[in-house]
Amino acid sequence: MSNFNDLEYQEFWNERYKSQQFAYGTEPNTFFKNCIDQLTPKSILLPADGEGRNGVYAASLGWKVVSTDLSVEGKNKALQLAIEKDTSLEYIVGDIEQCNFPKESFDSIGLIYAHFSPDKITTIHQKLNDWLKPKGSIIFEAYSKTHLPFRENNPKIGGPQSLDMLFSVEEIKRDFPNFDFKILEDVGIQLNEGDFHNGTGKVIRGFGTKIK
Ligand SMILES: C[S@@+](CC[C@H](N)C(=O)[O-])C[C@H]1O[C@@H](n2cnc3c(N)ncnc32)[C@H](O)[C@@H]1O
């Protein structure tokens, strides 16, 4: 998408998160929860954590959480949720593409509906790959390239409307070739997450370990 406007995208998210209600609810994403519950709490980076439902959940389990997002409104909601759940996390507002963490900083990375502007996806994935320690884990769930007909049928399911912001198994394999995925699939899903992820759709799911 050549005419993608970063500022408009940031404003879109600030608008969405401005209201008191949590856009995707306050409970963690089910796949994220199922995966992280299997791991020993260490350090985790959650790019595009929005209102923090997943970061706050990880923090409540004892993980040292660094969340990032374009939206300051998202940060405010996440910090509020953390207080409600009696936990804490670090939250950086900004474009993850511009972040510079040292190589091999994190034990885990969670990408949950992290739909970046199309021109940045590969660069961001490469950076995330570098920031993860060997033997570190990745947890990935986001809308699939096969999702568009579901969105057209039922806009309440949510997700980007352009193909180049959606994912495929092949793209995840291409961006994370040095991983052993115990789950990597394009699957149907029934979502009931707040007001903006409701109904039937298609997602790419991945749960893997960095082998080198
Ligand atoms: C669909 S929301 C998902 C929020 C959260 N992960 C969840 O599942 O509740 C997508 C998020 O990606 C964030 N985002 C998009 N591009 C980004 C970028 N380049 N850097 C950081 N965050 C970004 C948006 O601000 C938005 O909060």
The ligand as a MOL file (V3000), in Angstrom:
LIG
                    3D

  0  0  0     0  0            999 V3000
M  V30 BEGIN CTAB
M  V30 COUNTS 27 29 0 0 0
M  V30 BEGIN ATOM
M  V30 1 C -5.6760 -4.7900 16.3200 0
M  V30 2 S -4.7450 -3.8270 17.4600 0 CHG=1
M  V30 3 C -4.1840 -5.1170 18.5250 0
M  V30 4 C -3.8910 -4.6550 19.9350 0
M  V30 5 C -3.4580 -5.7460 20.8960 0
M  V30 6 N -2.3200 -6.4930 20.4120 0
M  V30 7 C -4.5930 -6.6860 21.2070 0
M  V30 8 O -4.6240 -7.7930 20.6440 0
M  V30 9 O -5.4560 -6.3200 22.0130 0 CHG=-1
M  V30 10 C -3.2890 -3.4120 16.5090 0
M  V30 11 C -2.3190 -2.5040 17.2500 0
M  V30 12 O -1.1210 -2.3790 16.4880 0
M  V30 13 C -0.5400 -1.1280 16.8200 0
M  V30 14 N 0.5090 -0.8080 15.8220 0
M  V30 15 C 0.3780 -0.7830 14.4710 0
M  V30 16 N 1.5430 -0.4700 13.8740 0
M  V30 17 C 2.4480 -0.3020 14.8780 0
M  V30 18 C 3.8340 0.0390 14.9000 0
M  V30 19 N 4.5130 0.2650 13.7700 0
M  V30 20 N 4.4560 0.1290 16.0940 0
M  V30 21 C 3.7700 -0.1150 17.2400 0
M  V30 22 N 2.4570 -0.4330 17.2880 0
M  V30 23 C 1.7960 -0.5280 16.1130 0
M  V30 24 C -1.7360 -0.1980 16.8090 0
M  V30 25 O -1.4960 1.0200 17.4600 0
M  V30 26 C -2.8020 -1.0770 17.4980 0
M  V30 27 O -2.8510 -0.8410 18.8780 0
M  V30 END ATOM
M  V30 BEGIN BOND
M  V30 1 1 1 2
M  V30 2 1 2 3
M  V30 3 1 2 10
M  V30 4 1 3 4
M  V30 5 1 4 5
M  V30 6 1 5 6
M  V30 7 1 5 7
M  V30 8 2 7 8
M  V30 9 1 7 9
M  V30 10 1 10 11
M  V30 11 1 11 12
M  V30 12 1 11 26
M  V30 13 1 12 13
M  V30 14 1 13 14
M  V30 15 1 13 24
M  V30 16 1 14 15
M  V30 17 1 14 23
M  V30 18 2 15 16
M  V30 19 1 16 17
M  V30 20 1 17 18
M  V30 21 2 17 23
M  V30 22 1 18 19
M  V30 23 2 18 20
M  V30 24 1 20 21
M  V30 25 2 21 22
M  V30 26 1 22 23
M  V30 27 1 24 25
M  V30 28 1 24 26
M  V30 29 1 26 27
M  V30 END BOND
M  V30 END CTAB
M  END
